[in-house]
Amino acid sequence: MSASGSSSGLPRNLFRALLHPWVWRVAWRDSRVEARRLLVFASAVITGVAALATIHGLRGSLDTGIERQSRGLLGADIQVSSRGGFSASDQEAIAAMAEEVASEVSFSTMLYWVDQDAGRLVQVRAIQGGYPFYSNIVTDPATSPDERSEGQGIFVEPALLEQFAESVGSQVRLGQAEVPVLGTITEPAPRSGRFAGIAPEVYTSEAVIEASGLLESTSLARYYLYLRLAEDADSMAIQERIRAMNPDESWRIQTPESRKERIGKVLDRFEQFLGLIALAALVLGAIGVAGAVHAQVRRRRDTIAVFRCLGVPTASAFAVFLVQACLIGGVGAILGGLFGALLHAGLILGFGAAFPVDLPTWPRLWTLVNTTFAGFAVCCGFALLPLMGIRDIPPAAALGGGESADRVGKGRRFLRALPIYLFLFAILCLLSLMNSASVGRAVQMTVALLIAFLVLTGLAWVIVRLARKIVRPSWPYEFRQGVANLYRPRNQTLLFLLSLGLGVFLILSVLLARNLLLEQIRISEAETMPNVYLVDVQPDQVDGVREVVESEGLPFLESAPMVTMRLQAVNGEPASQLREEGKLPDWVVRREYRSTYRNTLNETETTLAGTWPVEVGQGPVPVSVEEDMASDMGMQLGDTFTMNIQGVPMEARVAHLRLVDWSRFNLNFFMVFPEGVLEGAPGFHVATTRIPDGASSGGLQRVLAEQFPNVSAIDLTLILEMVREMLGRVSQAVELLAIFTLISGVSILIGALLHGREQRMQESVLLRTLGASSWQVRRILLWEYATLGFLAAIAGALLAVGGNVLLAIYAFEAEAQFFPGFVFAAVFGAIGLSVLAGSLVSRGVCNAPPLEVLRRI
């Protein structure tokens, strides 16, 4: 043994054995005999690699598309935005830095159809100049930028006309102005508004906006300057000069690179989640390959013993089966890569319009090479573990002798395989790194994936043991024999349960998570919750708006003043400096906070520390801060901070910490000031009401438009419907990958059944020889397959329900919901799938001629 194998790790001279022609000839001859079984396991690898190739291929294509069209994402080289507008001198100074400048004013408001009792929240945009510089706004009928900026009407999105069954030429009311629809927007400018994706866009001229009177009363307008720079201009230097003009950081500066980075972050999160599922499918396929190799080694145990008797080194016997595993992994990885490329092309051709940029039809070659090689490496790595058992097969086994010449203890066996475990962990970390830019996060993802597999394996092991103890002698014989078959020698029950259970776990987890979100939306739509927000109510309009709401027979639920402010300092240190030092998140510093003032807590708030209200005296103003906000700002009770309220600094201190239930659509805020402090600051009010289910908010909107044209009514039912649609699209993508995992599991399931086909045939012959009928044997097999499916579903469902409970408590901070319909559907689906696959693979088992089978035993 010492001559041919090392005391730990892989056998000595393994690499030399892999280069020997004899090894390849024997591996090829043996694999032809087992071709059907091995190809079934290769199909499990195909689905795993295909899923991985599709995810990373799409992300690579998105990166390519975003890189090619990065300027088009913003439409300019630099975008500068401000809530309060730009002075004439600031505009002249900024214009001097660029070759071309365009401007825009944008705000959200209600648009009403004159001939209908209906309206819609829209995002109004008035663009002056040639923006966008790197694409074109296309309208029907075609218009030039000058025609749009000087027109006496509006251009709307086609969906807006379809929603209200209107057409070009229809009259609309925008504030105090009544103008016609001049055309539709077929290719818009890059979106810039806060309500992008929620409110449809409307293009008009500054003359129409001035006639509407909305800018005089609205507090939600935002002003933009777009710069087109010279080819040799230094963009970073120009940005610094613009920032120097605005020391209080009330302007926001955006570039194609920053917008590309923002889109990239969203895609990174989605890719990490989907990539983890795809990686699970690949690992499951690799486990299937390991199971196939394990079964193959056991089936060829006598052959290996004969090799040992003939003097074949352990390394050569090891290499024969390693080559077979490499063939399975290689064929599966290559076909998986090709299938992933085809799936990528199909998704682009079928759903290309849903992506933010134009994408190439085919994925990048390097991405396919990476994922294909990764799939091959994972499969080969997992195959090494069962191959370690070859070293323990003694020559005497050829004569039916002992099980092992060297009975290695479990501890020593683990140490011997430790290098392989470390190799596999490193490979999985590298694959996880493809989903994450952080090495630490990649390690966390790998550990999480391994824990999920270990927990599922442990659950399956416990369930199988319990099933054996639960069975009673008084139960029907066919059922008892079917359950007993799970424990036959050389069974692959655990592999079966792991493969099918993981698919059930992933699909059920997605369905439960989606329904948990939808349940939160349903709770938010309860009869006591507001579903219409009245925004931009001026202080002198609050009583009038209340009268309008109540005159329509609706409840005036809440009203809260809002004052816009920015964080300037924390405990005396400038916020910009703390951000540069990494002590404050970027969003905390750049965010515009809309705070309120009141001396009470509402029903969605709970005191955590301090008291409220607090008497205002000398020194910093006492403020109630939401707990998560305080944590992000690095503040505790008693800490001080400075807020910049439209150019006026205000010293404040944390006097009270609140827990806020953000799942309810009440008027909640990060910061609440006491009364008597902010009343003189510029701001507006937000009010809420509730429209009865099935009723329209059109009547309320019409009356508000007549008396208070600046007030916008945001109907949350439309937004919630969009959220439902978005959840549906996202869940479809996740479910598709979960189905890939299920396909991998079914492939392993069929492979495991094929490996046990010979045993089942022998058992069938034995039972029939003892007097059992073919129908009894068939029922025994059906009970075995049904039991396997049931136990796999129970293991997967338990893990999914447990994960859903943790998700509800720790992620959504809500009460866990149980959806028995999905669980029962998953259980019966897994049973049906198991019985169907088993019945197809076992055809002919019950009818095999006894003499022919007995001759092969």
C-alpha angles and dihedrals in degrees: 000000000000091000095059108027138042122237091244136020124008124352117274118259091021093138092051090049091052089059094052114106092218091063092054093046093051092044091051094047093048094045092054089061091051096034096123095051094044094048090053090058089045088059089061088057090047093059093045095050091042091055092047092046092049094051096045092039091056092046091049091049090049090052090050093047093047091047092051094045100032093123091049091056089068100020091222142052093245132013120197118189134184136180094214100042131241128284119236091251092051091050091050092048093049092044089055090062095058140054092229134013132192130182137210139186116202135177141151120250143142121281116200130198110229096215094044136061090232141092142178136213107247139177108240117209127186110186123191118194136011099317126171092051097185100042138022136250106232120201135178109257093033116251137177125236090255092052091051095046092049100037125117097222144043140265117218138189113266091239090063091058091046093050093056098030090240131139142206108295095037116134120243133183120228109181106305094341124093111199139159129253103252098188148312132281110237098169113023131197117261108290117253106164126104090237094053108143092017104056120041116239126249122194120207142143131272088245091062091047091050090050090050091060090217097125090058092060108023121095094187100073118123126198126213137194118195121201130200109197131206115262092251096042120125103237095189093052092049091050090053091050090052092049089051088058089057110046094168090059094230090138121080120216121200132179134185088259094053092047090047089051091050092051089045092056091054090048091047092057093047092045092050092054096043092040091056090055091047090049089051089054091050093047089049089053090049090051087052090054089050089051091050091050091046092052091044092053091050092048090049096043093115091048091052090049090052089051089053091050089053091052099256107159118244089241091059094049088046091049093053093062093037088058089052090051090048090051091052092047094043096049092043094047095048094046090043091053091050092047090048090053091051091047090050091052091048092051092049093048093045103037105016092121091063093064121089093237138026109274131204113252095233127049122245113279093229091056091053092047091050096049093042093051091044091054091048092049094049093050093048091046094052090046091060092069099064090039090064087075090068089076090062097054107105125210088244089069087078087069093045090266133147125334095238138007090207113038098204117197120240092248094052091043090054092050090050091054095040095099089055092050090051090048091052092047090051092049092050090048090053090050090049088049087062086064096044137042091212123079090206092053090047090055090047091051091050093049090047091051092049091047090052091051093046093047091048091047091048091049091050092049092050093046092050091051091048091049090056092052096045096056112101129204090236092064120099114288096233091056093046092049092047091054091044089055088068088071099046116134113278091015121165095205095130092051089048093051093045094051098047094034093056091053091050090047095052097044093043091047091055093048093046093047092050092049091047089057092046089049089055089052091049090051089050088055093056117134092257094053124090117245101179125060120200105207133192096023107166118227093251091050100056096092092044093050089049090054091049093050094047092044087060089057093252129129119252095220107176142352126190134175117234128206122186117227143154133222111255106169143357120212090344096307118115112254092225090057092048089051092052090050090052093244094116128041115246093240092055091059099040097042122108106225119212104203132179137206128228139128097230139068120234127225094269094057131081128188115243101169138356127016134281134239101033124191113251113233138149119324130026118003113254111241134187110227128194110247098238091047091051089050092051090048090049092237134141134187109303097021118130131225139173124233122198107220103195093313098327116103118220124192114221139171133208103254098157138024120208136194109219126200099220093179090080122073096232121128100277127171140190092225129030118191124199121256118268096043112074102028092105095049119102110261146116140236132251120207133186136209138164129241113207116253112276094016126113127238090215095103093052091045092051094052092045091050090055097047104023109022093172093061115096120206111210110200106209092197089072092048093047090050089054089050089053091051091048092049088050092054094045093046090050090056092048092044089052091058091043087055088053088057090048090051089052088050093049090050090053089044092055091045091052090049091050091052090053095043094096092051092049090050091052091048090049092053091047092050093046090049088054090053105271117142123234089249091055091050090049091052090050090054092047091052089049093052093043091050091049091051092046094049092046091050092048091051093047093043094050091052092045094048091047091050091047091053091051090046092052095047102040105025103033097023088221138123112280114253125210119211105192093179093067093045093051091045090052092049095049091041092054091048091050092047092049093048092046094049092044093048092051094048094043097053109136095017093108094045101045113130107257096219093052092051094044090054090059094051 
